[in-house]
Amino acid sequence: MIALAVLRRPGVALVTMFLAGIIAVASPAGPSAIVTNLMVGAALEAGFLITRYWIWRPWLFFLTGALFQLYYAPASFAFYNIGDMALAAQIAFVGLLFVSTAAFTQIGLVVAKRLTAAGVARGIAPVPMSAAR
């Protein structure tokens, strides 16, 4: 989210999530971490691709994250055998997926805003439309 919010360019989410997947290969997930991270990157790109990368408002970051969870929740439900747990644990699991996505999206947007204000992406990120005039 941070790279996507700072750089605002097509493919940024895929590239950063691919790199994160390569780093995560050393984890117990092994090479499947690359595939998982690419799925996340593709989901994040999808929201912006649909708008043809014209809209960069915070609501689209939150919507894209929530839509990804609609796909990820059932997949992770099966992978972690959440269905075998008590109903309260199942509800808590799904709730935490959505709450954590919203919380970390907000944190990512704040960090991106501060990085942009500090000039980290100067010369790389597109100039906002209001500043281009």
C-alpha positions in Angstrom: 0.0 0.0 0.0 2.8 2.4 0.8 4.6 2.0 -2.5 1.3 2.2 -4.4 0.3 5.3 -2.6 3.7 7.0 -3.0 4.5 6.1 -6.5 1.0 5.9 -8.0 2.0 4.0 -11.1 0.7 0.8 -12.8 2.5 -2.4 -11.6 3.9 -1.0 -8.4 1.9 -3.3 -6.2 2.9 -6.3 -8.3 6.6 -5.5 -8.2 6.7 -4.7 -4.5 4.7 -7.8 -3.5 6.9 -9.9 -5.8 10.0 -8.6 -3.9 8.3 -9.2 -0.6 7.5 -12.8 -1.7 11.1 -13.4 -2.6 12.2 -12.2 0.8 9.5 -14.4 2.4 10.8 -17.5 0.7 13.1 -18.0 3.7 9.9 -18.4 5.9 8.1 -21.7 6.5 5.8 -20.8 3.5 8.8 -21.3 1.1 8.3 -20.5 -2.6 4.5 -20.4 -2.2 5.1 -17.0 -0.5 5.9 -15.6 -3.9 2.5 -16.8 -5.3 0.6 -15.6 -2.3 2.2 -12.1 -2.4 1.6 -11.9 -6.2 -2.1 -12.6 -5.5 -2.2 -9.7 -3.0 -0.3 -7.4 -5.5 -2.7 -8.3 -8.3 -5.7 -7.7 -6.1 -4.4 -4.3 -5.1 -3.6 -3.4 -8.7 -7.2 -4.4 -9.8 -8.9 -1.6 -8.0 -6.7 1.0 -9.6 -6.7 -0.8 -13.0 -10.5 -0.6 -13.1 -10.2 3.2 -12.7 -7.4 3.2 -15.3 -5.0 4.5 -12.6 -6.9 7.9 -12.6 -8.3 7.7 -9.0 -5.9 7.7 -6.1 -8.3 8.6 -3.3 -8.1 6.9 0.1 -11.5 5.3 -0.3 -10.2 3.3 -3.2 -7.3 1.9 -1.2 -9.8 0.8 1.5 -12.3 -0.6 -1.0 -9.6 -2.6 -2.8 -8.3 -4.0 0.5 -11.8 -5.0 1.5 -12.6 -6.6 -1.8 -9.4 -8.6 -1.6 -10.5 -9.9 1.8 -13.7 -11.2 0.2 -11.5 -13.5 -1.8 -8.9 -14.2 0.8 -11.2 -14.9 3.7 -12.7 -18.1 2.3 -9.3 -19.3 1.0 -7.6 -18.7 4.3 -10.6 -20.2 6.1 -10.0 -23.5 4.3 -6.2 -23.3 4.6 -6.2 -22.8 8.3 -9.2 -25.1 9.0 -11.1 -22.2 10.6 -14.4 -24.1 10.0 -13.3 -26.7 12.7 -13.1 -23.9 15.3 -15.9 -22.6 17.5 -18.3 -20.2 15.8 -17.0 -17.3 17.9 -13.4 -18.0 16.6 -14.7 -18.1 13.0 -16.4 -14.7 13.4 -13.4 -13.2 15.2 -11.1 -14.5 12.4 -13.2 -12.9 9.6 -13.7 -9.7 11.6 -9.9 -9.4 12.3 -9.1 -9.9 8.6 -11.3 -6.9 7.7 -10.3 -4.7 10.7 -6.6 -5.4 10.3 -6.9 -4.6 6.5 -8.5 -1.3 7.3 -6.1 -0.4 10.1 -3.0 -1.2 8.1 -4.3 0.5 5.0 -4.8 3.6 7.1 -1.3 3.3 8.6 0.1 2.8 5.1 -1.6 5.9 3.7 -0.3 8.0 6.6 3.3 6.7 6.1 2.9 7.3 2.3 1.7 10.8 2.9 4.7 11.6 5.2 7.2 10.0 2.8 5.7 12.1 0.0 5.9 15.3 2.1 9.5 14.5 2.9 10.3 14.3 -0.8 11.2 10.6 -0.9 9.6 10.1 -4.3 10.5 13.4 -5.8 11.2 12.9 -9.5 9.6 9.4 -9.5 6.0 9.9 -8.5 3.6 11.7 -10.8 2.9 15.4 -10.1 -0.6 15.8 -8.6 -3.1 17.3 -11.1 -3.6 20.4 -9.0 0.2 21.1 -8.9 0.6 20.5 -12.6 -1.4 23.6 -13.6 
